[in-house]
Protein backbone atom coordinates (compact mmCIF):
# COMPACT_ATOMS: atom_id res chain seq x y z
CA UNK A 1 0.00 0.00 0.00
CA UNK A 2 2.84 2.02 -0.39
CA UNK A 3 5.12 3.11 1.19
CA UNK A 4 8.56 4.39 1.78
CA UNK A 5 10.77 1.75 3.32
CA UNK A 6 13.60 2.26 5.77
CA UNK A 7 16.20 -0.01 7.31
CA UNK A 8 15.97 -0.74 10.99
CA UNK A 9 19.33 -0.40 12.75
CA UNK A 10 18.50 -3.37 14.98
CA UNK A 11 20.29 -6.60 14.13
CA UNK A 12 18.92 -9.87 15.46
CA UNK A 13 21.02 -13.05 15.52
CA UNK A 14 19.47 -16.50 15.75
CA UNK A 15 20.64 -20.06 15.19
CA UNK A 16 19.13 -22.97 13.30
CA UNK A 17 20.82 -26.18 14.34
CA UNK A 18 22.48 -28.16 11.60
CA UNK A 19 20.96 -31.22 13.22
CA UNK A 20 17.54 -30.21 11.99
CA UNK A 21 18.54 -31.05 8.44
CA UNK A 22 18.26 -34.81 8.18
CA UNK A 23 17.66 -35.63 4.53
CA UNK A 24 15.34 -38.64 4.17
CA UNK A 25 15.19 -38.94 0.44
CA UNK A 26 13.94 -36.44 -2.14
CA UNK A 27 10.24 -35.64 -2.21
CA UNK A 28 8.52 -35.65 -5.60
CA UNK A 29 6.17 -32.88 -4.48
CA UNK A 30 7.50 -29.56 -5.76
CA UNK A 31 11.16 -30.58 -5.27
CA UNK A 32 13.78 -27.84 -5.22
CA UNK A 33 16.61 -27.96 -7.72
CA UNK A 34 19.81 -29.61 -6.55
CA UNK A 35 23.08 -27.77 -7.01
CA UNK A 36 26.30 -29.78 -6.96
CA UNK A 37 28.45 -26.65 -6.71
CA UNK A 38 28.18 -26.52 -2.92
CA UNK A 39 27.84 -28.87 0.02
CA UNK A 40 24.66 -29.13 2.07
CA UNK A 41 24.61 -29.01 5.85
CA UNK A 42 27.48 -26.62 6.63
CA UNK A 43 26.49 -23.88 9.15
CA UNK A 44 26.36 -20.62 7.21
CA UNK A 45 25.61 -17.08 8.32
CA UNK A 46 23.06 -15.27 6.18
CA UNK A 47 21.48 -11.84 6.30
CA UNK A 48 17.74 -11.45 5.68
CA UNK A 49 15.62 -8.32 5.34
CA UNK A 50 11.85 -8.50 5.65
CA UNK A 51 9.95 -5.56 4.19
CA UNK A 52 6.48 -4.49 3.12
CA UNK A 53 5.83 -4.54 -0.61
CA UNK A 54 5.46 -1.12 -2.16
CA UNK A 55 2.58 0.03 -4.33
CA UNK A 56 1.43 3.32 -5.83
CA UNK A 57 -1.88 5.07 -5.11
CA UNK A 58 -4.40 4.54 -7.90
CA UNK A 59 -7.39 6.80 -8.40
CA UNK A 60 -10.87 5.89 -9.61
CA UNK A 61 -13.43 8.56 -10.40
CA UNK A 62 -13.50 12.08 -11.73
CA UNK A 63 -9.79 12.80 -11.30
CA UNK A 64 -6.54 10.89 -11.50
CA UNK A 65 -3.99 10.26 -8.81
CA UNK A 66 -0.78 12.21 -8.58
CA UNK A 67 1.32 9.05 -8.38
CA UNK A 68 3.07 10.10 -5.18
CA UNK A 69 4.52 7.67 -2.69
CA UNK A 70 2.98 8.13 0.73
CA UNK A 71 3.66 6.81 4.18
CA UNK A 72 1.24 4.40 5.85
CA UNK A 73 -1.65 6.05 7.66
CA UNK A 74 -0.59 4.38 10.90
CA UNK A 75 1.40 1.61 12.52
CA UNK A 76 -1.23 -1.02 11.74
CA UNK A 77 -0.31 -0.76 8.05
CA UNK A 78 3.29 -1.64 8.94
CA UNK A 79 5.02 -4.77 10.22
CA UNK A 80 4.33 -5.16 13.94
CA UNK A 81 5.43 -8.78 14.29
CA UNK A 82 6.93 -11.40 11.98
CA UNK A 83 8.21 -14.94 11.71
CA UNK A 84 9.81 -16.95 8.91
CA UNK A 85 9.80 -20.68 8.14
CA UNK A 86 12.64 -22.39 6.18
CA UNK A 87 11.59 -25.52 4.26
CA UNK A 88 14.35 -27.60 2.70
CA UNK A 89 14.30 -29.40 -0.64
CA UNK A 90 12.83 -32.53 0.97
CA UNK A 91 9.87 -30.65 2.46
CA UNK A 92 11.32 -30.66 5.98
CA UNK A 93 10.95 -27.57 8.14
CA UNK A 94 14.59 -26.77 8.84
CA UNK A 95 13.70 -24.05 11.33
CA UNK A 96 11.45 -21.17 12.25
CA UNK A 97 12.83 -17.70 13.02
CA UNK A 98 10.75 -15.33 15.16
CA UNK A 99 11.19 -11.63 15.67
CA UNK A 100 12.89 -10.89 18.97
CA UNK A 101 10.43 -10.07 21.76
CA UNK A 102 12.60 -7.06 22.52
CA UNK A 103 11.62 -5.47 19.20
CA UNK A 104 8.24 -3.81 19.46
CA UNK A 105 8.36 -0.89 17.02
CA UNK A 106 6.22 -1.02 13.88
CA UNK A 107 8.53 -1.00 10.84
CA UNK A 108 8.46 -1.17 7.09
CA UNK A 109 11.78 -2.95 6.81
CA UNK A 110 13.83 -4.90 9.33
CA UNK A 111 17.10 -6.78 8.88
CA UNK A 112 18.62 -9.61 10.86
CA UNK A 113 21.27 -12.33 10.62
CA UNK A 114 21.04 -16.00 11.43
CA UNK A 115 23.03 -19.18 10.91
CA UNK A 116 21.49 -22.00 8.93
CA UNK A 117 22.94 -25.10 7.26
CA UNK A 118 23.86 -24.61 3.63
CA UNK A 119 21.25 -25.98 1.28
CA UNK A 120 18.29 -25.06 -0.90
CA UNK A 121 15.13 -23.66 0.68
CA UNK A 122 11.64 -22.36 0.16
CA UNK A 123 11.15 -19.55 2.68
CA UNK A 124 7.70 -18.45 3.88
CA UNK A 125 7.27 -15.21 5.84
CA UNK A 126 4.32 -13.90 7.84
CA UNK A 127 3.79 -10.50 9.41
CA UNK A 128 1.06 -9.61 11.90
CA UNK A 129 -0.06 -13.27 11.86
CA UNK A 130 0.94 -15.55 14.73
CA UNK A 131 1.42 -19.28 14.27
CA UNK A 132 -1.80 -20.20 16.06
CA UNK A 133 -3.88 -17.92 13.81
CA UNK A 134 -2.20 -19.31 10.70
CA UNK A 135 -3.11 -22.85 11.74
CA UNK A 136 -6.72 -22.00 12.62
CA UNK A 137 -7.31 -20.04 9.40
CA UNK A 138 -5.47 -22.26 6.92
CA UNK A 139 -4.64 -25.56 8.64
CA UNK A 140 -0.96 -24.92 7.90
CA UNK A 141 1.64 -25.47 10.62
CA UNK A 142 5.41 -25.23 10.54
CA UNK A 143 7.19 -27.33 13.18
CA UNK A 144 10.95 -27.65 13.13
CA UNK A 145 11.96 -31.09 11.89
CA UNK A 146 8.46 -31.94 10.61
CA UNK A 147 7.45 -32.51 7.01
CA UNK A 148 5.09 -30.13 5.22
CA UNK A 149 3.40 -30.39 1.85
CA UNK A 150 4.82 -27.52 -0.16
CA UNK A 151 1.92 -27.74 -2.61
CA UNK A 152 -0.56 -27.52 0.26
CA UNK A 153 1.25 -24.56 1.79
CA UNK A 154 1.20 -22.62 -1.47
CA UNK A 155 -2.43 -23.52 -2.21
CA UNK A 156 -3.61 -22.61 1.29
CA UNK A 157 -6.77 -20.51 1.68
CA UNK A 158 -7.62 -18.07 4.45
CA UNK A 159 -10.86 -19.43 5.90
CA UNK A 160 -12.60 -16.27 7.12
CA UNK A 161 -13.28 -13.11 5.15
CA UNK A 162 -10.90 -10.19 5.67
CA UNK A 163 -13.39 -7.65 4.31
CA UNK A 164 -13.88 -4.57 6.46
CA UNK A 165 -10.71 -5.42 8.38
CA UNK A 166 -10.62 -3.70 11.76
CA UNK A 167 -8.20 -0.81 11.21
CA UNK A 168 -7.27 -0.84 14.90
CA UNK A 169 -5.52 -4.18 14.34
CA UNK A 170 -2.29 -4.76 12.34
CA UNK A 171 -3.02 -5.91 8.78
CA UNK A 172 -1.98 -9.54 8.09
CA UNK A 173 0.78 -9.99 5.48
CA UNK A 174 2.42 -12.95 3.78
CA UNK A 175 5.40 -13.48 1.51
CA UNK A 176 7.82 -16.05 0.16
CA UNK A 177 11.11 -16.80 -1.55
CA UNK A 178 11.42 -20.02 -3.55
CA UNK A 179 14.53 -21.98 -4.41
CA UNK A 180 16.91 -19.93 -2.26
CA UNK A 181 20.42 -21.40 -2.30
CA UNK A 182 22.47 -20.88 0.84
CA UNK A 183 26.09 -21.64 -0.03
CA UNK A 184 28.85 -21.83 2.51
CA UNK A 185 31.38 -20.23 0.17
CA UNK A 186 30.07 -16.66 0.05
CA UNK A 187 28.32 -14.17 2.30
CA UNK A 188 24.59 -14.55 1.61
CA UNK A 189 21.88 -11.93 1.96
CA UNK A 190 18.23 -12.04 0.90
CA UNK A 191 15.21 -9.77 0.96
CA UNK A 192 11.74 -11.20 1.41
CA UNK A 193 8.72 -8.99 0.80
CA UNK A 194 5.46 -9.46 2.65
CA UNK A 195 2.22 -8.39 1.00
CA UNK A 196 -0.80 -7.00 2.81
CA UNK A 197 -3.66 -9.46 2.33
CA UNK A 198 -6.22 -6.69 1.74
CA UNK A 199 -6.59 -3.67 -0.52
CA UNK A 200 -7.00 -0.20 0.95
CA UNK A 201 -10.00 1.78 -0.33
CA UNK A 202 -9.69 5.48 0.42
CA UNK A 203 -12.81 7.57 -0.23
CA UNK A 204 -12.20 11.30 -0.56
CA UNK A 205 -15.57 12.94 0.03
CA UNK A 206 -16.13 16.53 -1.07
CA UNK A 207 -19.35 18.33 -0.20
CA UNK A 208 -20.18 20.55 -3.16
CA UNK A 209 -23.48 21.71 -1.64
CA UNK A 210 -24.38 24.50 0.74
CA UNK A 211 -25.59 22.31 3.64
CA UNK A 212 -24.02 19.59 5.79
CA UNK A 213 -24.02 16.03 4.47
CA UNK A 214 -23.61 12.94 6.65
CA UNK A 215 -22.17 9.83 4.96
CA UNK A 216 -23.91 6.82 6.47
CA UNK A 217 -22.27 4.10 4.39
CA UNK A 218 -20.46 3.29 1.19
CA UNK A 219 -20.53 0.03 -0.73
CA UNK A 220 -18.50 -1.71 -3.42
CA UNK A 221 -19.77 -4.40 -5.76
CA UNK A 222 -18.56 -7.01 -6.63
CA UNK A 223 -16.20 -7.97 -3.80
CA UNK A 224 -14.82 -11.44 -3.01
CA UNK A 225 -17.03 -12.60 -0.16
CA UNK A 226 -15.41 -15.88 0.89
CA UNK A 227 -11.82 -16.37 1.99
CA UNK A 228 -8.83 -15.62 -0.23
CA UNK A 229 -5.53 -17.38 -0.85
CA UNK A 230 -2.85 -17.16 1.82
CA UNK A 231 -0.24 -15.89 -0.66
CA UNK A 232 -0.65 -13.60 -3.70
CA UNK A 233 -1.41 -15.76 -6.73
CA UNK A 234 -0.75 -15.23 -10.43
CA UNK A 235 -1.54 -17.48 -13.36
CA UNK A 236 1.21 -19.98 -12.54
CA UNK A 237 0.85 -20.10 -8.75
CA UNK A 238 2.04 -17.91 -5.91
CA UNK A 239 3.74 -14.86 -7.36
CA UNK A 240 4.43 -11.13 -7.02
CA UNK A 241 4.83 -10.27 -10.70
CA UNK A 242 1.17 -9.47 -11.37
CA UNK A 243 0.83 -6.98 -8.51
CA UNK A 244 0.39 -3.47 -9.87
CA UNK A 245 0.23 -4.80 -13.44
CA UNK A 246 -2.54 -7.36 -13.95
CA UNK A 247 -5.24 -9.33 -12.18
CA UNK A 248 -4.62 -11.98 -9.56
CA UNK A 249 -5.71 -15.58 -10.13
CA UNK A 250 -8.90 -16.22 -8.13
CA UNK A 251 -9.69 -19.34 -6.15
CA UNK A 252 -11.89 -21.85 -7.94
CA UNK A 253 -14.58 -21.53 -5.27
CA UNK A 254 -14.55 -17.72 -5.16
CA UNK A 255 -17.88 -15.98 -4.55
CA UNK A 256 -18.67 -12.31 -5.01
CA UNK A 257 -21.17 -9.94 -3.38
CA UNK A 258 -21.85 -6.35 -2.45
CA UNK A 259 -19.70 -5.18 0.47
CA UNK A 260 -20.98 -2.33 2.64
CA UNK A 261 -18.82 -0.20 4.92
CA UNK A 262 -20.75 1.66 7.62
CA UNK A 263 -19.58 4.96 9.10
CA UNK A 264 -20.83 5.56 12.63
CA UNK A 265 -18.90 8.65 13.72
CA UNK A 266 -16.87 11.52 12.31
CA UNK A 267 -18.79 11.20 9.06
CA UNK A 268 -20.38 14.62 8.59
CA UNK A 269 -18.97 16.75 5.77
CA UNK A 270 -19.63 20.47 6.11
CA UNK A 271 -20.62 22.62 3.16
CA UNK A 272 -17.60 23.08 0.92
CA UNK A 273 -15.52 20.77 3.11
CA UNK A 274 -13.70 17.48 2.52
CA UNK A 275 -13.46 14.22 4.46
CA UNK A 276 -11.27 11.15 3.89
CA UNK A 277 -12.26 7.69 5.09
CA UNK A 278 -10.44 4.41 4.44
CA UNK A 279 -11.63 0.79 4.48
CA UNK A 280 -9.99 -2.54 3.76
CA UNK A 281 -11.35 -5.23 1.43
CA UNK A 282 -10.24 -8.44 -0.23
CA UNK A 283 -8.85 -8.70 -3.75
CA UNK A 284 -11.75 -8.81 -6.21
CA UNK A 285 -12.64 -9.26 -9.87
CA UNK A 286 -15.37 -7.71 -12.01
CA UNK A 287 -16.27 -9.21 -15.38
CA UNK A 288 -19.42 -7.17 -15.92
CA UNK A 289 -20.40 -5.98 -19.37
CA UNK A 290 -19.75 -2.37 -18.30
CA UNK A 291 -16.03 -2.85 -19.11
CA UNK A 292 -15.56 -4.63 -15.79
CA UNK A 293 -16.39 -1.57 -13.68
CA UNK A 294 -17.13 -1.75 -9.97
CA UNK A 295 -20.35 -0.20 -8.65
CA UNK A 296 -19.94 2.30 -5.83
CA UNK A 297 -22.96 2.89 -3.58
CA UNK A 298 -23.39 5.89 -1.33
CA UNK A 299 -25.98 6.35 1.41
CA UNK A 300 -26.10 9.92 2.69
CA UNK A 301 -28.25 12.27 4.77
CA UNK A 302 -28.67 15.82 3.45
CA UNK A 303 -29.41 18.62 5.90
CA UNK A 304 -31.70 21.31 4.51
CA UNK A 305 -34.37 23.84 5.44
CA UNK A 306 -37.98 23.09 4.57
CA UNK A 307 -39.01 25.71 2.02
CA UNK A 308 -42.61 25.71 3.30
CA UNK A 309 -42.30 25.91 7.09
CA UNK A 310 -38.65 26.96 7.43
CA UNK A 311 -37.82 24.03 9.71
CA UNK A 312 -34.45 22.24 9.56
CA UNK A 313 -34.80 18.74 8.14
CA UNK A 314 -32.65 15.80 7.10
CA UNK A 315 -33.33 13.66 4.03
CA UNK A 316 -31.79 10.23 3.47
CA UNK A 317 -30.76 9.23 -0.03
CA UNK A 318 -29.01 6.27 -1.63
CA UNK A 319 -27.28 6.45 -5.01
CA UNK A 320 -24.99 4.33 -7.18
CA UNK A 321 -22.45 4.88 -9.90
CA UNK A 322 -19.66 2.94 -11.55
CA UNK A 323 -15.92 3.48 -11.36
CA UNK A 324 -14.22 4.85 -14.44
CA UNK A 325 -10.54 4.10 -14.07
CA UNK A 326 -10.46 1.07 -11.75
CA UNK A 327 -11.70 -1.73 -13.97
CA UNK A 328 -11.74 -5.54 -13.93
CA UNK A 329 -9.68 -6.19 -10.79
CA UNK A 330 -8.47 -4.93 -7.44
CA UNK A 331 -5.39 -6.72 -6.11
CA UNK A 332 -4.35 -7.22 -2.51
CA UNK A 333 -2.01 -4.46 -1.35
CA UNK A 334 -3.56 -1.99 -3.83
CA UNK A 335 -4.34 1.47 -2.54
CA UNK A 336 -7.41 2.73 -4.40
CA UNK A 337 -8.30 6.41 -4.03
CA UNK A 338 -11.89 7.23 -4.99
CA UNK A 339 -12.89 10.91 -5.08
CA UNK A 340 -16.61 11.29 -4.29
CA UNK A 341 -18.16 14.67 -5.04
CA UNK A 342 -21.40 14.94 -3.09
CA UNK A 343 -23.85 17.35 -4.66
CA UNK A 344 -27.51 18.14 -4.19
CA UNK A 345 -28.61 16.17 -7.25
CA UNK A 346 -28.48 12.61 -8.55
CA UNK A 347 -28.85 11.47 -12.15
CA UNK A 348 -30.80 8.29 -12.88
CA UNK A 349 -30.94 6.61 -16.27
CA UNK A 350 -33.85 4.41 -17.37
CA UNK A 351 -34.72 2.61 -20.59
CA UNK A 352 -37.93 1.60 -22.38
CA UNK A 353 -38.09 -0.96 -25.18
CA UNK A 354 -40.65 -1.55 -27.92
CA UNK A 355 -39.89 -4.93 -29.50
CA UNK A 356 -41.83 -6.28 -32.47
CA UNK A 357 -44.86 -8.44 -31.76
CA UNK A 358 -43.65 -11.78 -30.46
CA UNK A 359 -40.24 -10.40 -29.50
CA UNK A 360 -38.98 -12.04 -26.29
CA UNK A 361 -37.42 -11.29 -23.93
CA UNK A 362 -37.92 -7.56 -24.29
CA UNK A 363 -35.26 -6.11 -22.00
CA UNK A 364 -33.45 -6.99 -18.79
CA UNK A 365 -31.57 -4.74 -16.43
CA UNK A 366 -32.54 -5.98 -12.98
CA UNK A 367 -29.97 -8.80 -13.09
CA UNK A 368 -27.23 -6.20 -12.96
CA UNK A 369 -26.50 -4.28 -9.75
CA UNK A 370 -28.15 -0.90 -9.48
CA UNK A 371 -25.90 1.72 -10.98
CA UNK A 372 -24.17 -0.64 -13.40
CA UNK A 373 -26.06 1.13 -16.24
CA UNK A 374 -26.34 -1.95 -18.45
CA UNK A 375 -29.40 -2.54 -20.59
CA UNK A 376 -29.72 -5.91 -22.31
CA UNK A 377 -32.17 -6.39 -25.20
CA UNK A 378 -33.22 -9.80 -26.52
CA UNK A 379 -34.75 -8.83 -29.88
CA UNK A 380 -34.57 -6.08 -32.50
CA UNK A 381 -36.78 -3.07 -31.86
CA UNK A 382 -37.05 0.57 -30.88
CA UNK A 383 -35.74 1.83 -27.55
CA UNK A 384 -35.74 4.99 -25.47
CA UNK A 385 -33.23 5.97 -22.82
CA UNK A 386 -33.99 8.92 -20.56
CA UNK A 387 -32.19 10.62 -17.71
CA UNK A 388 -33.99 12.16 -14.76
CA UNK A 389 -32.47 14.39 -12.09
CA UNK A 390 -33.49 13.96 -8.45
CA UNK A 391 -33.14 16.64 -5.79
CA UNK A 392 -31.77 14.61 -2.88
CA UNK A 393 -32.95 17.16 -0.33
CA UNK A 394 -36.60 16.91 -1.31
CA UNK A 395 -36.69 13.52 -3.06
CA UNK A 396 -38.47 15.16 -6.02
CA UNK A 397 -37.54 15.11 -9.70
CA UNK A 398 -36.08 18.34 -11.01
CA UNK A 399 -38.17 20.00 -13.71
CA UNK A 400 -36.62 19.38 -17.17
CA UNK A 401 -36.35 23.11 -17.81
CA UNK A 402 -33.54 23.18 -15.22
CA UNK A 403 -31.23 20.76 -17.01
CA UNK A 404 -29.98 19.77 -20.44
CA UNK A 405 -28.90 16.41 -21.87
CA UNK A 406 -26.22 15.65 -24.46
CA UNK A 407 -24.76 12.38 -25.75
CA UNK A 408 -21.29 11.58 -27.06
CA UNK A 409 -18.74 8.82 -27.69
CA UNK A 410 -21.14 6.31 -29.22
CA UNK A 411 -19.48 2.93 -29.89
CA UNK A 412 -20.68 -0.40 -31.30
CA UNK A 413 -22.89 1.28 -33.88
CA UNK A 414 -23.22 -1.87 -36.02
CA UNK A 415 -25.99 -3.24 -33.73
CA UNK A 416 -28.26 -0.29 -34.63
CA UNK A 417 -30.45 0.09 -37.71
CA UNK A 418 -31.22 3.60 -36.40
CA UNK A 419 -28.35 5.23 -34.57
CA UNK A 420 -28.93 6.63 -31.06
CA UNK A 421 -30.11 10.23 -31.36
CA UNK A 422 -31.11 12.85 -28.84
CA UNK A 423 -34.83 13.51 -29.33
CA UNK A 424 -36.91 16.39 -28.00
CA UNK A 425 -40.17 15.49 -26.26
CA UNK A 426 -42.06 18.32 -24.57
CA UNK A 427 -41.34 21.16 -22.19
CA UNK A 428 -42.59 19.06 -19.27
CA UNK A 429 -40.50 15.99 -20.10
CA UNK A 430 -36.73 15.54 -20.44
CA UNK A 431 -35.17 14.84 -23.81
CA UNK A 432 -34.57 11.18 -24.64
CA UNK A 433 -32.10 9.10 -26.59
CA UNK A 434 -33.96 7.03 -29.17
CA UNK A 435 -32.75 4.38 -31.58
CA UNK A 436 -33.51 1.01 -33.15
CA UNK A 437 -31.68 -2.28 -32.65
CA UNK A 438 -31.19 -4.65 -35.59
CA UNK A 439 -30.68 -8.42 -35.74
CA UNK A 440 -26.96 -8.27 -35.05
CA UNK A 441 -25.73 -9.22 -31.57
CA UNK A 442 -23.08 -7.20 -29.79
CA UNK A 443 -22.40 -4.39 -27.33
CA UNK A 444 -22.56 -0.64 -27.70
CA UNK A 445 -21.97 2.24 -25.34
CA UNK A 446 -22.61 5.96 -25.15
CA UNK A 447 -22.12 8.77 -22.66
CA UNK A 448 -24.90 10.88 -21.19
CA UNK A 449 -23.90 14.34 -19.98
CA UNK A 450 -26.46 16.17 -17.85
CA UNK A 451 -25.99 19.83 -16.95
CA UNK A 452 -28.03 21.41 -14.16
CA UNK A 453 -28.76 25.18 -14.16
CA UNK A 454 -29.71 27.67 -11.47
CA UNK A 455 -32.76 28.78 -13.49
CA UNK A 456 -34.50 27.58 -16.67
CA UNK A 457 -31.61 26.78 -18.99
CA UNK A 458 -33.00 28.79 -21.89
CA UNK A 459 -33.08 32.04 -19.93
CA UNK A 460 -30.41 34.66 -20.43
CA UNK A 461 -27.77 34.42 -17.71
CA UNK A 462 -28.60 30.84 -16.72
CA UNK A 463 -25.55 29.33 -14.99
CA UNK A 464 -24.48 25.69 -15.13
CA UNK A 465 -24.06 24.69 -11.45
CA UNK A 466 -23.50 20.92 -11.75
CA UNK A 467 -22.49 18.49 -14.48
CA UNK A 468 -22.82 14.70 -14.49
CA UNK A 469 -21.65 12.10 -16.99
CA UNK A 470 -23.02 8.56 -17.09
CA UNK A 471 -21.72 5.84 -19.40
CA UNK A 472 -24.48 3.58 -20.72
CA UNK A 473 -23.99 0.06 -22.08
CA UNK A 474 -26.46 -1.43 -24.58
CA UNK A 475 -26.23 -5.17 -25.16
CA UNK A 476 -28.06 -7.01 -27.93
CA UNK A 477 -28.03 -10.80 -27.51
N, C-alpha and C positions, 0 to 999 in steps of 0.2 A: 504494500500500500504505500510504499514510498520509501523511500525515505533515506535521508542521508545516513550513512553508516560511519561509525567511528571505532577505533581499536581500544579495547579496554587495556589498561596498563597491568592488570592483574594476571599473573601467570600461575596456573594450577598444574601440579605434577601428580600423576597417578600411575599405578603399575598394574599391568595385566600379566599374570604369571604365565611363563612359558609352558607350564604343566597343563594349562587348559587346552592346549592344542594337541589333541591325540587323534591323529588321522586314522579313520576306520574304513577306508575305502572311499572311492569317489562316488558321490551321488549323481544320478542321471537327471535330477530335477534342477534345471537352471544352473548347471555347473559353471564355475568360473574358469577362465583360461589358465592353464599351467604356463609357467615361464621357467625354463631351465637355466636362465642366466643368473639366478640367485638361489640361495639355500633357504628353505623354510625353517622356522623354529628358532632363529637366533634373536635374542632380545634386542630391540631396536627402538631408539628414541624418535618420536615423530612429533611434529607440531600440527595442531588442528585449530582452525578458526570456525566458529559457528556464527552465522549472520542471517539477518532477515533479508528476504529477496526484495529487491527494489521493484517499483512500478511507477508509472507516470499517471497523474490525474487525467481522466478522460471526461469530456463534457457531453451531456445529451440534452438537447432542447433548443432554445432560441439562439444561444451563443455558443462559442467554442472555448475550450480551455486554453489557458496561457502556457501550458506545458511545463510549468515550474515544478521543481522538486521541493516537497514540503516535509517538515518534520511530523512525526506521529502526533495525534491530538493529545495523547497521554501515555502513561506508562503501560497501560493494558494493551496497547498496540505494539509493544516491544517484547523482548525476551525477558521473562521474569524467572524462569527456571528451565533447565534442559537436562537431557541425558541422551547418551549415544550407545547403540549396540553394534558390536563388530561380529559379523557372521563369516566364517571362513569358507573355503571352496567346497567343503564337504557338508555345509549346512549346519555346522556346529557353532554355537554362540561362544566365541572366544573370550568375550568379556563385555561388561557394561560399565561405562564411565558416567558418573553423575557429577553435576555441578557441585562445587564445594558449598557446604552449608554456611560458610563464612561470607559467601558472596550473595548479597541480597538486592543490589541495585538492578533496576531494569535497564537493559542494554540493547543495542542494535547489532553489535558485534563483540564477541569475546574470544580470546585466544588462550590456549593451554597446551601443555606438553604432556605426553605420557609414553610409557615404554610398552611395546607389544612385540610378540614374536614376528619375525619376518614372515611374509606370506601374502596371499591374495584374499581380499575381503570385499563383501558388500557391507556398507555402513548405513545404518538407519538412525536418524536423529529426530528428537521430539522436543518441542518447547511448549511450556505451559500445559503439558499433559503429563500426569504422573503415571507410573507403571500400572497401578490399580485401575485407573480410569481407562487406560488403553486396553487392558484385558476385558473390562466389563463392556466397553463399547464395540470392540472388534473381535474379541476372543484370542488376540495375539499376546504372547508372553515370551519375553527373552530371559532365559535363565542361563547363567554361565555354565558351560559344559554340556548343555542340553541341545538336542537337535531341533531345528525349526524348518518348516517348509517354506522355502524362499518364494515359491509361486503363491502360496497362501498369504504370506506377508504382503506381497506386492498387489494382491487382488483384494485385500481386506477392505471392508466397508464400515463406515461409522454408523452405528445402529440408530441413534436418535438424531432428529433434525437439529441443525445449528442455526436455523433461521431465527431472526430477532435475538441474536446472541446478547446476553446481558453485558453491556458495556462497562459495568463495574468489575468484571472479571477478565483476567488476561486471555487473549484470543489464542486458541490452540493452533499449533503450527507443526508441520512435518516436513522432512527432507531426507535425501539419500545421496549416496555416492556408490556406484557399482563398479566392480572390477578394480578396486584400488590395490596397487602393488606396493607393499612395504618391503623394500630391499635393505639389507644390512650394510650396503656398500656406500650409500650416500645419505646425506641429511634430508629427511622427508618432511614435507609440509603440505597440508591439504586444507581446502576451504569447503565447508558444507553449508548450503543455503537451506533455510527452513521457510516454508511458504504458509502464510496465514490460510486457514481452511475456509474462510468466508470472504466475500467481497464487501467493501464498504460503500454504502450508498449515502451520499451527502446531498441533501435537498437545500437549495438556497432560495428561500422564500423572499419575495419582494412584494410589498403591499402597494399597488399602484392606485388604490382608491383614496377616498378622503375620510374614511372611518376605520376603526379597528377591525381586524379580522383575526379570529381564533382558529388555528389549524387543529382539528380534532384527530385526524388520521390521514395517512397516505397508504397507498397500496401499489403493488407491482404484480403484474401478471404476464406470462407464466413464470413461476419460481419452482425449482425442484423442491418437492414436499417431503420426500422420504430421505433417508440418509445418503451421504455421498461417499466417495472413495477416500481411504485414509491418505493416500498420496495423490498429487496431481497426475492426471492421466492424459496422454496423447493417443494417437492412433495405434502406436506400437507398444503401449504399456505405460508404466510410470515414467514421467518425463517432465522437463522444464521448458523444452524448446517452443511449445505452443503458447506459453504465457505471454500476453501482450501482443501476440501476432495472429492467433487463430483459435478456434473453439476447442475446448476440452473434449475428451471422449466420455460420453455418459455411461452410467451403469445400465445393464440390460433391463433391470427392473425399475428404472427411474419413473417417477410420477411427477406431475406438474399441477400447480394450483395457484390461485390468487393468494398473495401474502400481504396481510395488513399490519401496519405499524401504528400503534396508538400513541398519541402524545397526551400526557395527563397534566403537565405543568410547564410553565415557561414557554407557552406555545401561542401567545398573542402577539401579533405583528401590528404595530401602530401605523397609522396613515403615513405613507411615504418612507416607512422603515423597512429593514431587512432582518431576517432571522435564519440561521443555519442550524439544521438538525441532521444527525447522522444515524444510520441503522446498519445492521450487518445481516447479510443473507447468503444463502448457498449459491454456488455456481449454477447457472441455468441456461437453457436453450429455448429459443423461439423459432418455430418453423412456419409461422402464420403467413397467410398470403399477402399480408401488408408489408412485404419485404423483410419479414422476421422482426418486426418492431415489438417492443414491450409496451403494454398498456399501463399508464400511470393514473391512479385514482386519487382524488383529493376530496376530503370531507371537511367543510369549513363552516364557521358561523360568522355572519356579517352583522356588525352593529350598525344601526341606522335609526333615524328619527321618523316616526310615522307622520306622513304628510297631511293626514286628516286631523289627528288629535294632538300632534306634537310630542307624543310620548316616545321615549327611547325603547327600541325593540332589538331583538336579535333573530336573524333568520338563518336556519341551517340549509346547507346546499351541498350536493354531491355531484362531482363532474369527473369526466375521464378524457384522456387524450393519449396519443401514442408518441413514443420517443422518435426523434428524427435521426440522430447520429449513432446511438447505441443500438445496433441491430444484430439479430441472430444469436448472440451469446454474451454471457457475462461470466468471466473466469473467476476462480478463487484468487484472492489477493488483488483483484482490480479495485480501483478507487474511482467510482462513478460520481461525477458532479452533475446534478440536475437542477438548473435554474427554473424556478416556478414563479411566474409573474401572476399575482393574484389581482384580478380586476373585478369590477362590479358586474360584468356580463359573462355569459357563457354561450358558445355557439354549438348548436345541435344540428346534425345533418340526418335527414330522413329520405327514404326513397319510396316511390310508388311504381308499380309495374302493370302493364296492360298487355298480357300475352294473347296470342290468337286463340280462338275457341278450341278447347281441347288441349291447350298448352299446359304441361305439368312437369315438375312443380313450378310455380310462378316465380317466387323469390324467397331466399332465406337469408337472414342476417342474425337471427337470435342464437345460432350455434356459435357465433363468435362473441368474445367478451365485449361488453359495452365500451364504446370508445375505439374499437379496433377499426371502424369505418370501412368495413368490407361488405359489399352487397353481391350476392351470388344469384345468378339468373339461370333457370333451367331450360328456357326455350327462347326463340327469337321473339321480338316484340318491342313495343314502345315503353320508355321509362321516363320518370321524372325524379330529379333529385333537388331537394330544397333545403335551405339553411334557415333556421330560426334563431333569434337571439333572445336569451332569457335574462331578465334583471334579477340577479341573485338576492337582492335585498327584498324585493317584493314577491318573487316567484312568478311574475307575469312576463308574457312575451312582449318584447319591444315592438312598437309600431314600425312597419316596414319603411315609413318615410324617414326614420332615423338611422337607417343603414343602407349600404350598397353592397352588391355582390359582384365579383368578377371571377373568371376561371382562367387557368393557364396550365402550361406544361402537360398537355394531353398526350398520353402514350397508348400503345396497343390499339391504334385506330382501325386495324383490319377486322375487328370483331363488330364494327358498326356499319350498318347500311346507311344510317343517317348520323353524322358526327355530332357529338355533344355540343350543344349551343345554348347560350344564355338567352332565356325567353322572358319577355315581359308578361305580367299577368294583369293585375289591377292595382290601383293605389292602395288598397287595403290588404293586399297579399304580397309576399316577397317574390322577387324574380326566381325563376327555376332554371335548372339545367335539363334540357330535354334531348332525347336521342332515340335511336332505334337499333336494337341488336339484330345481327344476322345469324345465319346457321353456323358460322365458324366458332369453335371453342377457343378460349384464351383468356388473357387478363389485360385489363387496361387500367390506367390511373389518371387522375386529374387533380388539380389543386383549386380549392375554394379559397378566396380571400374576401373576408367580410370587414367592412370599415364602418365603425359607429361614429355618429356625429352628435354635436351638442344641441342641434336643432334640426328641423327637416333639411335633408341633405341638398335639396334643390334651392334653398334660400341663399341669398347673397351673404357671405361672411360665415357660412357654416364651417365649423372646425372639426376635423377628424380627431377624435379623442382616443380611440382604441382600434387596433387592427388585429385580426385573427386569421390564420391560415390553417386549413384542414386538408390533408391529402386523402383522397377517396379512391378506393380500389373497386373495380367492377369486374366480376368474374363471370364468364359464360361457359358453362359446362353441362 
